[in-house]
Amino acid sequence: MTDTVKPYLVVDSDDKDLRHRIDTPEYQAFLAWTRSEGITPENARRCEVFDACDGKPPYAVLTMYELGDKGVRIYDEVTEEMVTYTDIVTLSSLPPLREVSG
């Protein structure tokens, strides 16, 4: 996992174009895939999927929203942004599409 490896797919919830594609069958298939991989898409801010290399399985670098005790996203009043953290998840498969914004 190096910085020179390009992602297979990037989905960012702040992408304004993505909002126009949320109801497409392709995006719904992507959401179903994330759930099958144990990822909760509603809590994900960004998902970068990397293909397998050097005998290692595919993986995703996730920027996830930090949730409070009641399962609500935490807002940082100083930065005026939602609090996030990064997680790396090993995947059993690649998503059913190569790009969401196609």
C-alpha positions in Angstrom: 0.0 0.0 0.0 1.9 3.0 -1.3 1.0 6.5 -2.2 1.9 5.8 -5.9 -0.9 3.2 -6.3 -3.9 4.7 -8.0 -7.4 3.8 -6.7 -9.6 1.5 -8.8 -12.6 3.6 -7.7 -13.2 6.7 -5.6 -16.7 7.6 -4.3 -16.9 10.9 -2.3 -20.2 11.9 -0.7 -19.3 15.6 -1.2 -19.2 15.1 -5.0 -22.0 17.3 -6.2 -22.4 15.2 -9.4 -22.9 12.1 -7.3 -26.1 13.5 -5.9 -27.7 13.3 -9.4 -26.8 9.6 -9.6 -27.9 8.3 -6.3 -31.1 6.7 -7.7 -29.4 4.9 -10.6 -29.2 1.1 -10.7 -25.4 1.4 -10.8 -25.1 3.4 -7.6 -27.6 1.2 -5.9 -25.5 -1.8 -6.9 -22.5 0.0 -5.4 -24.3 0.5 -2.1 -25.4 -3.1 -2.0 -21.7 -4.1 -2.6 -20.5 -1.9 0.3 -23.0 -3.4 2.7 -21.9 -6.9 1.5 -18.3 -5.9 2.4 -19.3 -4.8 5.9 -19.2 -1.1 5.1 -22.0 1.1 6.2 -22.3 3.6 3.3 -24.5 6.0 5.3 -21.5 6.6 7.6 -18.9 6.8 4.9 -17.6 10.2 3.8 -15.2 8.8 1.2 -14.4 5.3 -0.2 -11.2 4.7 -2.2 -11.0 1.1 -3.5 -7.7 -0.4 -4.5 -7.3 -3.5 -6.6 -5.2 -6.4 -5.5 -1.5 -6.2 -6.0 1.6 -8.2 -5.0 -0.6 -11.1 -4.0 -2.6 -9.0 -1.5 -6.4 -8.8 -1.6 -8.2 -5.7 -2.7 -8.8 -3.1 0.0 -10.6 0.2 0.7 -9.4 3.3 2.4 -12.5 4.7 4.1 -13.1 8.1 5.6 -15.9 7.5 8.1 -18.0 9.9 10.1 -17.4 9.6 13.8 -20.7 8.7 15.6 -21.7 9.8 19.1 -23.4 7.7 21.7 -26.8 8.0 20.0 -25.4 7.1 16.5 -25.5 10.7 15.3 -22.5 12.2 13.5 -20.3 14.4 15.6 -19.9 18.1 14.6 -16.8 20.0 15.5 -17.8 23.6 16.2 -14.2 24.8 16.0 -13.5 23.4 12.5 -17.2 23.6 11.5 -17.0 20.1 10.0 -18.1 16.7 10.9 -15.5 14.6 12.7 -14.1 11.8 10.6 -11.5 9.0 10.9 -9.7 6.8 8.4 -10.2 3.0 8.3 -8.6 0.4 6.0 -10.7 -2.6 5.1 -9.7 -5.8 3.3 -12.3 -6.6 0.6 -13.5 -9.9 -0.7 -14.3 -8.5 -4.1 -14.2 -5.4 -6.2 -17.3 -3.2 -6.6 -19.6 -4.0 -9.5 -18.7 -0.8 -11.4 -15.5 1.0 -12.2 -16.8 4.6 -11.8 -20.0 6.0 -10.3 -19.9 9.3 -12.1 -19.7 7.5 -15.5 
